[in-house]
């Protein structure tokens, strides 16, 4: 399951709780929150957290602990829950597993290589077998992709879903996006300059090719003209040589005839 499919799936599974939140009032929101946190396949909770009736009920002393717990499931970790658990509702086994899986996602945001020892501590898990089962279930649920390196005792994460964003992260995200936008603009400007240079180079090369072909044609034309002129000169010279040869032949022939010689005498 890719991230888009997972987001669609979790949104669809959260929808019944959003509908219930429209009619839930006061302390009834406590059970609604716990049911949503317990629901299989629901990993994003911003819409429930921001629903008007839930926000209104969050001011009640009885609801405050549940609202704080919901906030931990938005973008917190299992260790954060443990640090505050004396003031928060007790989690079911399914909720513990879900929060540990979401913690895996958060930890993978900082590094793609997670040592088993580190994960055992962060997730408060006793055995490697239990840790690997949790990781494989997270992969099956589409929360992350990667592989287990049992020899090196590491989880190698290649991709993870995005969790709900903390309010304090918004400024950081805006700053990051602004820097990305500026870098993108610079990159596009360089690309435009390169494209313009290439177009100019192509045009220059095309003109050079045209000039070269024209020069070749001029040389060929000159060669043809010179060849024609030379042929005429050769023919004329041949004609003169032929006449001289005929005259010499006639003279030799005449003097070689004794009768003609006596007559001339």
QUIUR-V259419 format. One record per residue. RES is the residue in three letters. SS is DSSP state (alpha for helix, beta for strand, coil for the rest). BURIAL is b if it has 9 or more other C-alpha atoms within 8 Angstrom, else e. D_FIRST is the distance of its C-alpha to the first C-alpha in Angstrom with 2 decimals. Layout:
# QUIUR-V259419
res ss burial d_first
RES SS BURIAL D_FIRST
RES SS BURIAL D_FIRST
This chain:
# QUIUR-V259419
res ss burial d_first
UNK coil e 0.00
UNK coil e 3.81
UNK alpha b 6.74
UNK alpha e 8.19
UNK alpha e 6.04
UNK alpha b 6.30
UNK alpha b 9.86
UNK alpha e 10.58
UNK alpha b 9.67
UNK alpha b 11.74
UNK alpha b 14.35
UNK alpha e 14.81
UNK alpha b 15.25
UNK alpha b 17.59
UNK alpha e 19.58
UNK alpha e 21.93
UNK alpha b 22.99
UNK alpha b 23.69
UNK alpha e 25.85
UNK alpha b 27.64
UNK alpha b 28.29
UNK coil b 30.39
UNK coil e 32.88
UNK coil b 32.63
UNK coil b 35.68
UNK coil b 36.98
UNK coil b 36.13
UNK alpha e 34.00
UNK alpha b 31.28
UNK alpha b 31.24
UNK alpha e 29.87
UNK alpha b 27.40
UNK alpha b 26.00
UNK alpha b 25.86
UNK alpha e 24.13
UNK alpha b 21.37
UNK alpha b 20.98
UNK alpha b 20.93
UNK coil e 18.37
UNK coil e 15.20
UNK coil e 11.93
UNK coil b 14.16
UNK coil e 13.92
UNK coil b 15.67
UNK coil b 19.29
UNK alpha e 21.26
UNK alpha e 22.07
UNK alpha b 23.43
UNK alpha b 25.27
UNK coil e 26.91
UNK coil b 27.75
UNK alpha e 31.57
UNK alpha b 32.56
UNK alpha b 30.56
UNK alpha b 32.11
UNK alpha e 35.52
UNK alpha b 35.26
UNK coil b 34.22
UNK coil e 37.89
UNK coil b 39.04
UNK alpha e 39.81
UNK alpha e 38.07
UNK alpha b 34.80
UNK alpha b 34.81
UNK alpha b 33.37
UNK alpha b 30.42
UNK alpha b 29.81
UNK alpha b 29.99
UNK alpha b 27.51
UNK alpha b 25.07
UNK alpha b 25.64
UNK alpha b 24.79
UNK alpha b 21.39
UNK alpha b 20.93
UNK alpha b 21.59
UNK coil b 23.69
UNK coil b 23.47
UNK alpha b 24.53
UNK alpha b 27.76
UNK alpha b 28.59
UNK alpha b 28.33
UNK alpha e 30.61
UNK alpha e 33.09
UNK alpha e 33.36
UNK alpha b 32.73
UNK alpha e 36.40
UNK alpha e 36.08
UNK coil b 32.71
UNK coil b 31.67
UNK coil e 30.81
UNK coil e 27.16
UNK coil e 25.98
UNK alpha e 24.22
UNK alpha e 20.86
UNK alpha b 21.56
UNK alpha b 22.64
UNK alpha b 19.48
UNK alpha b 17.36
UNK alpha b 19.77
UNK alpha b 19.73
UNK alpha b 15.95
UNK alpha b 16.39
UNK alpha b 19.39
UNK alpha e 17.48
UNK alpha b 15.49
UNK alpha b 18.93
UNK alpha e 20.61
UNK alpha b 18.28
UNK coil e 19.38
UNK coil e 22.82
UNK coil e 22.29
UNK coil b 19.74
UNK beta b 21.95
UNK beta b 22.40
UNK beta b 25.19
UNK alpha b 25.05
UNK alpha e 28.40
UNK alpha e 27.20
UNK alpha b 24.13
UNK alpha b 26.36
UNK alpha e 28.67
UNK alpha e 26.28
UNK alpha b 24.44
UNK coil e 27.68
UNK coil b 26.50
UNK coil e 29.28
UNK coil e 27.93
UNK alpha b 25.72
UNK alpha e 24.37
UNK alpha b 23.26
UNK alpha b 21.68
UNK alpha b 19.73
UNK alpha e 18.54
UNK alpha b 17.37
UNK alpha b 15.52
UNK alpha e 13.79
UNK alpha e 12.83
UNK alpha b 11.46
UNK alpha b 9.30
UNK alpha e 8.26
UNK coil e 7.67
UNK coil b 5.41
UNK coil b 8.85
UNK beta b 9.74
UNK beta b 9.93
UNK beta b 13.40
UNK beta e 15.98
UNK beta b 18.85
UNK beta b 22.29
UNK coil e 24.42
UNK coil e 27.57
UNK coil e 27.40
UNK coil b 25.88
UNK beta b 23.19
UNK beta b 19.51
UNK beta b 18.52
UNK beta b 15.68
UNK beta e 14.35
UNK beta e 11.99
UNK beta b 11.50
UNK coil b 10.80
UNK coil e 14.09
UNK coil b 16.09
UNK coil b 18.90
UNK coil e 21.82
UNK coil e 25.16
UNK alpha e 28.13
UNK alpha e 29.83
UNK alpha e 26.91
UNK alpha b 27.43
UNK alpha e 30.59
UNK alpha e 29.03
UNK alpha e 26.13
UNK alpha e 28.77
UNK alpha e 30.85
UNK alpha e 28.03
UNK alpha e 27.14
UNK alpha e 30.89
UNK alpha e 31.33
UNK alpha e 28.44
UNK alpha e 30.05
UNK alpha e 33.42
UNK alpha e 32.17
UNK alpha e 30.44
UNK alpha e 33.74
UNK alpha e 35.69
UNK alpha e 33.46
UNK alpha e 33.82
UNK alpha e 37.56
UNK alpha e 37.82
UNK alpha e 35.97
UNK alpha e 38.34
UNK alpha e 41.29
UNK alpha e 40.18
UNK alpha e 39.70
UNK alpha e 43.16
UNK alpha e 44.68
UNK alpha e 43.23
UNK alpha e 44.48
UNK alpha e 47.89
UNK alpha e 47.95
UNK alpha e 47.16
UNK alpha e 49.91
UNK alpha e 52.32
UNK alpha e 51.60
UNK alpha e 52.08
UNK alpha e 55.39
UNK alpha e 56.43
UNK alpha e 55.70
UNK alpha e 57.80
UNK alpha e 60.61
UNK alpha e 60.49
UNK alpha e 60.70
UNK alpha e 63.57
UNK alpha e 65.42
UNK alpha e 64.96
UNK alpha e 66.33
UNK alpha e 69.28
UNK alpha e 70.07
UNK alpha e 69.94
UNK alpha e 72.20
UNK alpha e 74.64
UNK alpha e 74.67
UNK alpha e 75.44
UNK alpha e 78.23
UNK alpha e 79.71
UNK alpha e 79.54
UNK alpha e 81.35
UNK alpha e 84.02
UNK alpha e 84.56
UNK alpha e 84.96
UNK alpha e 87.64
UNK alpha e 89.49
UNK alpha e 89.42
UNK alpha e 90.72
UNK alpha e 93.49
UNK alpha e 94.47
UNK alpha e 94.45
UNK alpha e 96.74
UNK alpha e 99.18
UNK alpha e 99.16
UNK alpha e 99.86
UNK alpha e 102.87
UNK alpha e 104.30
UNK alpha e 103.90
UNK alpha e 105.68
UNK alpha e 108.53
UNK alpha e 109.01
UNK alpha e 108.97
UNK alpha e 111.63
UNK alpha e 113.82
UNK alpha e 113.61
UNK alpha e 114.30
UNK alpha b 117.33
UNK alpha b 118.91
UNK alpha e 118.23
UNK coil e 120.48
UNK alpha e 124.19
UNK alpha e 125.60
UNK alpha b 123.67
UNK alpha b 124.80
UNK alpha e 128.53
UNK alpha e 128.26
UNK alpha e 126.78
UNK coil e 129.63
